[in-house]
């Protein structure tokens, strides 16, 4: 038996879940003209959870506590939808983690805005019209938003480390990277959310024009063509993902490297000798981000790229500091 006072909460959860699932399928449906782009619009990522929060507040009785009606109930509805998306393989773990904080904030905002513009003394019909407007808003805004192209945002991520080894030793370890074991690399949150670990980097020949093959787990490979070669000072290369080797199941469709939304364009190592036995090593990369929410998405791409680069530099430091000194390389 379900307590009568709990029925409104079950109704709010059911209506909220059905609405969110309907929106997810609608925004991903080519029949409505959205296609894959629909899930990366302001309309879906901001207005849909805003409407979900308003729906939740509408069905929760006003007699409940403010925190429950405005915050916790919308949060639970968002978590219910994200869990369903994972269980039914509608979204990958990477996407769920990235959009989760945004959905939680917007759902709470939707509940609060709904409460502010409605009066508990109003007739139920008036409040129903208000919540219906919230529910329709994402679908009305989406076709308008689709008229605008995704803006390109070029971002740079830089990591620095101090290595107690001469520049000649560091140089020998960066031009080619021997296979990296999981234990040597250590654990990281980026592994937990599904990003492949780096494995190794080979080099066809030294000097400008040399081709590095940077290999990651699960068949991910990047082809890196050297266009700057200054021994013991600077190694820079363009980056192109080898899409022929990357299985379609490795990444979520919205975070594919080299896809329409995200790409890694360049990588550079810079060495700065601090003393004959101490070197500062800088690794920086350039990425292209092309979404309607570049400022928010950039927080995640910057974090992931920084974490990958940090771990690579940590491996290089351990290897350099445990290697015998190498004679300086001849100038190119």
N, C-alpha and C positions, 0 to 999 in steps of 0.2 A: 504494500500500500504506500502511495506517495502522499505525503502531507500536503494538504490543500495550500498551505502558505508557500510551498516550494514549487508549485506548478508554474508561477510566473517566471521563476529562474530557469526552469527547464524550457519553457517557451522561448525565452530570450536566447538561450544557448542554441536551440534548434533553429530558430529563425536566423540568428547570426551566422551559424555554420552554413546553412543553405544559401544565404545571400552571398557569403564569401566564395563558396564553391561555384555558384552561378557566375559571379563576376570573373573568377579565375578562368573558367571555360570560355566565357564570352570574350574576354580580352585576348585570349589565345586562339580565337577562332577566325580563320580566314573568311568565313561566311559573313562576319560582321565588319570585315575590312581592316581588322586590327593585326592579325598575324602574330608572329613572335614579338614584334615591337610593342604590342599592347601591354605586355607585362613589365615593361621598363619605362612606362610613362608616369607623369605626375598623376594622371587620372587614376591609375591603378594603385600605385605605391603610396599616394597621399590621400586621395579622395575616397578610395574604397575603404580603407580602415577608418577614415573619418565617419563615413556612413555606418560602418559596422558598430562604432562606438555609440552613435546616435540611436541606432536600432536597439542596442542593449539597454541604454538608459530609458528608452520608451517603454520597454516591456517589464523592466524591473519596477516594482511598486515604490512610490515616492517615500513610503514610510521607512525604508531601509536606511542605513547609515550613508552619509555623503561619500565616504571613502569607498564603501562597497559598490555603490551605484555608479560613481564617476570614475573609479580607478580599477578596483579589483575585478569587478564583473567584466568590463571591456577587456582587461588583460587576459582573463580566462577564456573569453571568446576568441581572442587572437591566438592564444596557445592551442586551443582546440582546432582551429583552422590549420595552423602550421603543422600540428601533429598529423592531421588527416592528410595534408599535402605530402608529408613524408611517407606515411604508411601506404598510400595509394600511388607513390612514385610520381606525383605531379611535379614535385620540385626536389632538387638535390639538397643535401645537407649544407653545402656551401651557400646556396641562395637563401635557404631558410635562416641561417645564422646572420647573413648580411641584412636581410629585410626585417628580421625580427624586431630589433630596437626601434626602427622607423614605424612599424605597424603598431607597436605598443604605445608609443607617444601619440600617434595620430588617433588611435582608438580612444584614448583617454580625452584627447582634445575634442573629439566628436561628441562624447558624452557630456562634457562640460558645456560646449556651445549649445547643444540641444537643451540642456537644463536652463541656460541663460535666456534663451529666446522663447521658451514656453512657460506658461504659468500653471501650477498645479490646479488652479481653480478653473482653467479653461475647459471647454467641453472636449470629450475624447476625440470628436471628429476633427477639431482644429489641430490637435496634437498629431493626429494621424496624417493630416496633410503636410505638416512640417517634416515628419520623419520620412514620408514618401518623397519629399523634395530632396532630402539627404540621400536617399537610396538611388534616385535618378541622376543625381549630380555627376557621378563618375562617367556614366554612359553618355550624358550630354556633352561633357567636356572633352571626352576622348577624341571624337572626330575632329574637333577644332585643333587639339594638340597635334594630331597626326599630320596636319598641314605644315608643320615645322620640322625641319631636318634635325637629327641629333648633332649637337655641336661637338667639335673635336677639342679635346683638352690635352695638351702635351705636358707630362709631369716628369720630374726628375727625383729620383730617390738615391740618397748617398749614405754610405756607411764607411766608417774609418776605424782602423785598429792599429795598435803599436806592436811591432814584432821585434823581439830581441834576436835579430839575425841580420847579417849584412844584406844590402839590396841585391847582390848577385844571387844569393840563396833564395830570396823571395821571388826573384824573377824566374828562376828555374821551376818554381812550384806553381806559378800562375800561367805560364804559356801552355803547359799541359797539366792536367789534374788527374792524378792516378785514381783508380776506383775508390769510392768512399763507402765504407761500411755503415750500417745503421747505427751501430754502437759508437763509432767515431763521430758521426754527425750529431748524435744526441736527439732527444725528443723535443717536440715543439707543438704548439697549438695548431699550426698550419697543417701538420700531419693529421691531426685529429679531425679537421674539417675537410680533408680529402685532397690536399695538394700533394703531388708527387715529390719525393725526395730527389735531390741531385745525386748523380752517380759518378760521372767522370766527364772529362773534356779532352779530346784528342786534337792534334794539329797536323795538317797535311805537310806543311813546310814552314820554316821560319821566315819572317819578313812580311812586307806588305803583299797582300794577295793570298796569304796562307788561309786555309779554311779550318776552323775549329768545329767539331761536332760535340755539342754539350748535351749529354744524355741524362734524362731523369727517369724515374720509375714509370712503369705501366706504358712503355713505348713512346714516351714524350722525348722529342729530340729537337734541338735548335741548331740551325746552320749559321755559323758566325764567321763572316768574312773580314779579315784583318785589313784595316785601312790606315792605321797608325802603328808604327813599330819603332819605338825608341828604347833600345835595351836598357833595362834597369831603371827606366824612367816612366814610360807610358806604353800601354797596350790598349788599343781601341778597335772596336769591330761593330759592324752592322749585324742585326739579328733577324733571321727569318725562321719561323717554325716549320719543321718538316711535317706538313699535314698528312703526308702519305703514311707516316709511321704512327700517328696518334689515333688510337681507337676512339670511336665516337662516344664511348661510355666513360672515357677518362675524366672529362670535364662536363659540368652542366652546360647546356647549350648557350646560356647567357654569359658564361665566363670563359669561353674558349679563347685561348691565346691565339692571336692572328685572326680572330673573327671580327664581325662588324662593330662590336662593342669595346673590345680591348685588344691591345697588341703591345709587345715589347719590341722596341725599335733598335736600341743601341746599348752597348755595355762598354765600360772603360775601367781599366786598372791604372792607378797613378801611384808611383813610388817616390817617396821623399826621404832620403837618407838623413837621419838625425845624428848619427855618429857612425864610425866604421862598423859597429856591431848592432846598430839599432835603426829600424826602418819604419816609417809611417806608410801604411798601405790604405789607399782609398779605392773603393769600388762604387761606381755610380752607374745608373741606368736611366734610360728614357723610355716612357710608355705613352701610348695613345689611349685615351679614354673617350668613348663616344656614346653617351647616354643623355637622357633628359635630366638626370640627377647627378651630373658630374661632381659637384662639391661633396655630396654624401658618398657616392661610389668611390671617389678618390681617397677618402679616409681609409677604406678597406683595401684598395689596391696598393696604396702606399705602405700600409701595415704589412701586407703579405710579401711584397717585394723587399721591404726592409728586413723582414725576418729571414727570408731566403738568403739574402746577401750577408746578413750577420752570421748565419751559420756557416756559410762558405768561408768567410774570413776567419772564423774561429778554427775551422779545420786547417786552413793554410798556416795560421800561427803555430798550431801544435806541430805541424809537420816541419815548418822552417826551423823552429827552436830545437827540435830533436835531430836535425840534419847536420852533417859536417859542413863547414863553410865552403862555399863554391867560389872559384876564381871569377873575377869580374868578366862579363861578356864583352867581346869586341864591339866597338861602335859600328852602327849600321850606316 
